[in-house]
Amino acid sequence: MDFVKTQLVVQSIYHFAQQLDQVTPKIEDGVLTIRVVGEFSAGKTRVIREILKDKIPEPFLPISSQEAQTKLQLEISYGEQDQLFLIEKPEDMDEAKILEELKEFPTREQVSLYDPETHRLRLLIQEPLFILSQGDGYYEGDHPTKMFLIDTPGWNSGDDDLAEQDARKFLVGEHNLAIVYVCHANRLDGELNQAHLNNFLEALGEAQLQFVEKKSHLQVIITHCQSDSQQRLINRMQQRIETAWQDLGFQTDDLLLKINAFDFAEMSEKELIQFRQNFWSDLLKPLNHEKFEFNTSYSQQILNWQQDWDIRSYLLQHFDVTAKIENLIPNFCIDGQFIQNMNMTRLKGLSKAEIQQRLTERWFKQLNIQNAEELSLFHQFVNLPEHHPLSVWWNEYWLVELKKIYQPIQDFIVTMQSSIQQVDENVVDLQVYLKQQLDAIYITFSLQHPQIASFQLLLKTVKNNMQHLALDQFIATLLKLSILQSRYCDHYQHQSLAHHPVQIDDGSTWLDTKTGLMWAKISMGQIWQNNQCMGQASLMNWQQAQQAAQNVTLAGFNNWRLPTLDELKTLILESEGYTCSEQTLSQPQENVWGRYWSSTSDLENEEFAWSVNFNKGQSLMSRKDNAKSYVRLVRHH
């Protein structure tokens, strides 16, 4: 047994899973910063090297020497690959404009022409610590964002205008996680260093609301400090900062202070590892930082989808179209008339253009619409782009199933519009003319196939029971339902092909026990309802009859066909009528036995086919494309 549709759906879901496995979440630039500040040659570059040990490629390592090297601010963050750029970015909140990708860290002379107030260096490295998995809290949503570690030019270098400015200008950012203040143990008591520290603390205190915890977060690292002096210098620095803080009028509780002293040259590898772990742990503690996982669950990936990937907005449009169709169909044909109570007598004396306008207005009124735009169904059937994880499922399953529902309706609308355009004063009977043009198409959707009905049921389930679900639950449920629907279609198809259908005993068929043929009691165009035939049969040419027969499900069977000439003759009486009892097979019209198509073509001319005239009890040939006859379907029992 071939599960063709099920295989298609399963393969599309497999493609969906593969896409999710390959997706790297889009990580936007955030605004949260950690600034590293301090005096020239205090060891800021060494601190950055140590906290990012082995993460920065050798060519991109910030230059460290006894000469002033850092002219531009260096911002470091996460990147999918290691890259170094020269960027234009005056403020932290500004979007970075990339000017040049650099192959190695530039010397001071190489960037001397760039204004340090508007230009920076940006170093992207593969360090996930810079990714805040739930965002930085400054924008709506919880999408992952990057934070930045910013190395600022050191003061007291002799020729750095930026570093010598007021600390409010660049030492404190607009949104801060922490400030890392680096100072050299031998210059802790320097007069210039002390002046800059006081200015820096004043800026820090004024910006306390710009920190994550609404308190100024300061980490002090004293470098080149031998182990026997470390605690003494830590105590001295703490007393100095706390005293200055209070003298500036700030509350002690508004300062989160952490001071460490090191001599990196004396530290073992184990001690350096511990230093890095403690550094990041202390910095990230206010964020309740969760390690960013690149291979996040499917559920989390779906919840992090960009807004235009959410297919629910498209589905709402499909629901609207379905509701529109449900309202239109009952008005397509009322009491057997495609434009109710309209005839050529009412159009007498009008020009062709006036006739067409009058018919169009009357048809629109019958459909309860204002204009032709309301009849456009397919403009909302948008394919998903190839990079969307659901693109294959959507484009090859969902839209295909939708069009099976909507295409016959759209064909009917187009044919009606075309038929109206052809009406002129030469049409004798308007209703007969419209019936000839529209019957065959109208039948294709009035006798709906169970497989199409199963997809309609899926649509109603989604609309009525799933709209409250979160996106991840919605997608999972929708995919499961699509598998169930496809399995039903495959099972139904297999059952039909195997000729073991489930018969529905609704009285709509008659079994001729002499021939073993099962006949439809109704003709094409009629409906079996409440155990009786409703409506009048449709006249159609031979090609239309063949096509219409392929789309019929009656009494649970969908393998109906046109009878052969010999099969049709088994119903003929010598004079008129049918061989069975009078109530067994319904007449196409009241008191009319009718002429019916067979599937048998003329042996000498393929443009002709045989039909049987039950009004006269005789068979005859007619052109397949021009002649109109009724259709009664048959199947082998």
N, C-alpha and C positions, 0 to 999 in steps of 0.2 A: 504494500500500500504506500503510495507516494503522498507525503504531506507537503505539497508544493508551497502553499501559502504559509504554513507553519514554519517551514524551513526558511522562507524569506524573512519572516518576522524574527525568528531566533537568530539568524545571521545578522540582521540589522541591530539587534540588541547586543550581540557579540561585538559588533563594530562600535557601538556606544560604549561598551566596557573598555575596549582597547583605547578609544579616544580619551576616556577619563584616566586610564593608566598613564597616558603619555602627557597629559596636561600639566604644565607647570603653572601654578597659580600666578595671576598677574599681581605683582607687588608694587604698589604706588609709592612715590616719595611721600614721606610724612613730614611733619614740621618739628618733631621733638629732637632736641640736640643735647649733646654732652660737649662742653667746651673745655679744651686744655689750654690754660693760660699760665703765664709766668715770665720771669726775667730771661733775657737772652743768655744762652749757654747754661741754663739751669738744669737741663736734662730732659726737656719735654719730648724731644725726638726719641731719646732712649726709652722713656716711659711708653711711648706709642709702639715702639718696636717690641717691647717686652709683653705688653698686653695683647698684642696681635702676633705673637711669635709664630713663625712658619706660615702665616696666612698671607703675608705680602710678598710677592715675587721680588727677587733681588733688584731688578732694574727699577722697580717702583718704590723702593724703600726711601723714605724721606732722608735727605742728606744731613748728616750730623758731623759737625766740625767745630773748631774754635772760632771760626769766622761766621758772621751773620749770613745765613743762607735762606731763611724763610721770609719771603717778601709778601706772598699771597697766602690767604687762609687756605688750609687744606681740609676738605671735608671727606670723610671716609664712611662708606656704607656698604651694603650688600650688593653684589652683582652676580649674574649667572656665570660670567667669566671675568677674569681679572683685567681691568681696563683703567687707564689714567687719561683724564680729559682736562683741557683748559676750558673753563666755562665763564659765562657772564651771568652773575647772580648777585645783585646789590644787597638784597635782604633775604633772610631765611625763608620767608613766605613766598618769595618770587619763584617762578618756574625757571629752571636752569636752561640756558641757551648754550648748547655745545658749540664751541668755536674750533676745537682741534683735538684729535686723539693723539696722545703722546706715547712714544715708545719707551721712554725712560724718564725718571724724575728730573725736572729741569733745574739748572743752576740759577742762582739769583740773577745773573746777567741775562739769561735767556727769557726771563719774564719781566725784565726791568721796564719795558714799554707799557705794561698793563697797569691800570689804576687799581690799587688794592681795595678800594672802596666799592668797586663794581665787578671785579673779577676774582675768581677763585680757581683752585685746582680741585678736581673731584677724583677720588680713588675708589673704585668699586672692586671688592674682593669677595671671595666665596666664604663668607663668615656669617652663618645664620643667626648669630647673636644679635645682629643689627635688624633682624626682622621681628616686628611686634605682631604676633599671630592674631591678636584681636584688635589691631589698630592702635593708634596712639591716643584716642579719646577726643581728638579735636575736630573730627569730622563725623558725620552720621554714618552708621553702619559699623560692622566689626570686621571689615576686610583687612587683610594683613598690610602693613605699611612699613617703610624703612625709617629708622632713626639715623642720625648722623653724629659722628664723632668729629669735632672741628678743632684742628690744631691752629692756634692763632700765632701771629708774629710776636716774638719776645720783645719786651721793652728793654731800654738801656743798650740797644744795639748801635746807637749813634746816628743812624740815618733812616729809621722807620717811622714816618709820620703817623701811620695808622696806629702803631703800637704805643706811641707817645700821647695819643688823644685821650680824652676823658673816657673812663672805663665803661660808661653807659653806652658808648658808641659801638663797641664790638666785643667786649669781654662777657657780656650777658646777652643771651638770645631772647627772642620773643616767646618761645615755649621751651622750657628747660627741664631736663631730667636731673642734671647735676653740673656743677663746675668743678673741674679738677685743677687745683692750684699747685704748680710745681716750683719748688725753690731749692737752691743749692745750700747745703749745710754751712759752707764757709761764708756765704753772703746773707745769712739769715738776718743779721743785725745791720745790714747796709742801710744808709740813710735813704737812698733812692728807692730801694726795695721796700722800705717801710712806708714811704710816701705813696708808692703805687698800691701797696696793700690796703692802706686806709681808703684810697680812692676806689679801689676795687670793692671793698666791703660796703662802702656807701651805695655803690651801684647794685650790689647784691641784695642789700636790705630793701631798697626801693622796688626791686623786681621780684620780691618773694611770692606775689600772687601769680607770677608767670612760671612758677614751678609746679610740678605734678601734684605735690602734697600741699600746695599753697604755703610752703615754708622753704626758705633758702637751703638748698642741699649743696654742701661744700665738702669736697674731699681734698685734703692737703697731702702731698707726697714730698717729703724732704729727701733729696738725692745726695749721693756721695757722703753718706753718713755712716761712719764706722759703728759697729755693733755696741761698743762700750759707751757711745754718746747718744744713742738713739732715743732712749726713754727720756733723758734730760732735755733733748731738743724738742721732743714731742710735747713735753709739759710746758716748756717755755713758749712754744708756738701756740699752744692752746690758750694759755693765759693771755698772750698778746692779742689773739683774735677775739676772745670773749670780752676783754677789756675794751678794745676798740669798738666792738659791736654795741656794747652798752653805751659807750661815750657818744656814739652816733644816734642814740635814742631808740634803738631797736630792742625788742624783747628777746631774752635768752631762748625761750621756747620756740621762737620763730627761726632758729638756726639749727639745721641738722649737720653736725660737724663730725668728721672722721679724719684723723691724722695718722699717717704712717711715715716711718723713716727707714731708708734702705741704702745699701751700697751694692748695686747690682753686680759689680765686679767680684764681690766676696760671696755672693749667694750661690748655693748648689742648684743643680737642675731641679731637684725636688722642691726647694724653697721658691724657685721662680714659678714653678707650676702652681704652688699654693698661693703665691702672690696674685697670679692671673685669676685663679678661681675666686679668691676673696674680693678682688677688685670688681669683677662683673657681678658677683652675688650682691655686694653692697649697693652697686649702682642700680641694678634692676629690681631690687626688693620692693620699692614703692609701686611697681607696675603689676605685682603678682604675675611675673613673667612666666609664660608657658613656652616651652621649646617648640619652635616652629617645625612642623612635620611636612616635608615636601610631598610625600605620598599619603595625603590625607584620605579619609574614607570617602566613598562615593557620595554619601549623604552630605558631608561637609563641603565637598567640592560643588555639589549642586546648589547648596545654600549660598555659596560664595559666587555663583554665576553672575556675570554682568547682566544688567537689567534687560538688554535686548535679546538675551538668550532665554528668557522666561516665555515658554510657548503658551502660557495660559491666556495671554491677551489675544493671540491668534485664535485659540479655541472659542473664546467669547464671540469673536466675529463669526465663526462657523455656526455656533448656536443661534446667532441672530439670523443667519441665512436659512438655517433649518426651520426656525419659527416662521420666517417669511414664506417659505415653500409650503408649510402646513396650512398657512392661511390662504395661499393662492390656489392650491389644487382643488378644493371643493368648488371654486368659482370658475375653473377652466371650462367645465361643461355642466350646464344646469338644465335639467329636464331634457337631456339629449341635444341641447343646442349650445354651440360654442360662443355665439353672441346672442343672448337670450332675447326673444321677442323682436328680432330685427329681420326685415325682409326687404326685397327689392322695391316693393310698392312704396315703402317709407323713404326710399332713396330716389324715387322717380323725379326727374328734372334736374338733378344735381350733376355737376361736372365730375370727372374722375377724381380730381383732387379733393373736391368737397365730399364725395362718397368716402374716400379713404380717411379724411379727417373725421367725418361723422362716425364711421365704424371704429376708428381708433379711440375716440372719446367714449363711445358706448362700451367698448371692451375694457378700457381703463376703469370706468365706473363700475362695471361688473366685478372687476378684480379689487376694487376699493383702493386704487392707487392714483397718484397725481400725474406721473410722467414715466417715460420709458427707462429712466435711470434707476427706478425702483425695481426694475426687472433684471438688472445686471447682477449675476450671482457669483461670477468667478474672479472678479478683480481682487477679492480678498484671499485667494488661494495662493499664498506666498511660499515659494520654496525656501527652505533653510539653507544658508551658505554651507559649503563643504566642510568648513572648520568647526561647525556646530556638532557636538557629540551625537545629537539625535538626527542628523541630516539624512542618513540612509533610511532610518525607520520612518521619518516624516515624509520624505519625498517619494519613497517606493512603496510604502504601505498606507499611511494615513491619507495622503492626498489622493491616491489611487482609489481607495474605498469611498472617499467623499464624492469623487467625480462619478462613481457608479450611481450614486443617488441623484446627483444634480444634473448630470449630462442629459438624460432624457427630458427633464424639465426645461433645460435651456434650449434643447432642440425643438421642443414644442413651441416655446416662446418665439424663437427665430422663425419657425415655419408659419406661425400665426401672423407675425408681422409681415412676412413675405407674401402670404396669401392675401392679406388686406390690401397690400400695394398693387395686387393684380386685379382687384375687383373693379369692374366698370359697368356701364349700362347694358353690356351684352350678356352678363350673367343672368340666367333665367331664375334659378332658385338659389338664394344665398345659403340657406342651411344645407342643402344638398352639396353645394360647392365646398363649403367649409368642412363638411363631413368627409368628403373625398380627399381633401388635402391633409386633414389632421387625424383621422381615425387611427391609422396604423401607428403613429407616434404616440397618441394618447393611450393606446392599449399597452404599450411597453412599460409605462409606469403605473397604470391602473391595476395591472396584474403583476404585483411585485414579487421578486424572487426572495425566498427565505434567507439566502446568504446576505442579500442587501438589508433585509429586515434585521438580521443579527447585528449588523454594524450600526443601524439606527438605534437599536437597544443599547449598544455600547455608548453612543452619543448621549442618550437620555440619562444613562447611569452617571456619566461624567458630569453632566450639567446639574443633575438633581442631588447627587450624593457626595461629590468630591471637591467642591469649590472651597470648602473650609479647610482643606488639608494644607500643610506646609509644602513647599515646592518639592522637597526630596520625597515625601510620602506620596505626593500627587504623581510624580514621574514614575515611581516604583509601581503604584497601583495601575496606572495607565498602561504600562508595559505588560503587566500580568494580564490585564483584560484583553489586550491585543493578541496575546498568545491564545487565550481561551476562544476568542472570536475566530481566529484563523484555524484553530483545531476544529471548531464546529464546521466551518466552511469546507475544510478538507474531508471531514467525516461525511458530511452531506453529499459532497461530490462523489466520494467513493461509493457511498450507498446507492446513489443514482446510477453510476456506471455499472455497478454490480447487479442492477435490476432487483434490488431488494429494498425498495422504499417502504416507509411507514405509511400505510394508507389511512387517510382520514375519511371516515364514512359520513360525509355530509350530504349525500344524495345528489351530488353534482355530476356523477358519472353513471353510465349504463354499460353493463357487461353483456355482450352478445355471446351466449354460451355455445351457439352453433359455430361461430368463427374464432372464438377466443380473443376477440377484439374488445377493448374498452374504449367507449366513445364519450366525449364530453357532451353533456346534455345541452350546454349552451354554445352559441357561436361566438367567435371573436367579436369583442365590443360589448357583449352582454356580461352581466355579473350574477353570480349565484349567491343569493343572500336570503337568510331565513327560509331555507329549503324551497326556494322558488327562483325562477329566472327573472332578472330585472333588466329593463332597457331594451334597446334595439341593436341588432347586429351591425357590424361595420362592413362596408364594401371596400375592397382593396385589390391592387393588382397582384400578380403572382409573386413578384420579388418581395413585396411588402408582406405577403402572407407567409412566405418562407422565413423571413426575418422575425416576424412577430411570434411565430411558433416556437422559436428558440428561447423566448423569455417568459414562458407561461409556466406557472405552478398551479395545479388544480388537484384537489383531494390528496395533497401530500406528494404528488408525482410531478417531476419536472422533465420527463423524457417524452413529452408530447410531440407530435409531428403532423404534417399533412398526410392524409391517407392516399394510397395509390388509387388509380382509377378502378381497379378490380375491387379493392376494399370498399370504395365509395359506392360502387354498384350494388353491393350487398344490401344497401339501405333503400334501393329504388323499388317503388311500386310501378306497375305497368302504366298507370294513368298519371297519378300525382301522389305526393306524400311519401311517407316512410313505411318500411316493412314492419317496424315495431308499433306498439300501441300508440295512440295519438298523443298521450300525455308524456311519453318517454323522452322524446327529443323535442326541445323547444323550437318553435319556429323563429326565423330571424326577425320577422315583423308579424304583426297580427294578420292572420289569414293569408300569409305568404309562405310558400315552401322554399322558394329561393334556388339560386344556382350556386354551386359550391366548387371551389378549386380542388383538384387532386394534385399530387406531386409528380404525376406522369407527364413527361414532355412528349411532343410529337416526334416520332422516329425520323421523319424526313425534314423537319424544320424545327430547330431548337428554339426558335423565337415564339413557338406556340406550345401551349399546354392544354391538357384535357380537363374539362369540368363536367359536372352533372347538374342538369336542370330538373329539380324535383317538382317543379310546377307542371312539367310535361312528361316526366319519366324518361328522359333521354340524355345521352352524353354528347358533347360537342367540343370542338377546339376553339381556342381564343388566343389572341396575342398576349404574351406575358406582361408587356409593359403598358398596354392601353386598356385592356378589358378589366372590368371590376366585378368581383364575385365575393360571396361570403366564404367563411372558413370555419369548418368544424374539425376539431383535432381528434386524433386517435392514438392509441398505444397498444402494444401487445401485453396482454395480462400475464 
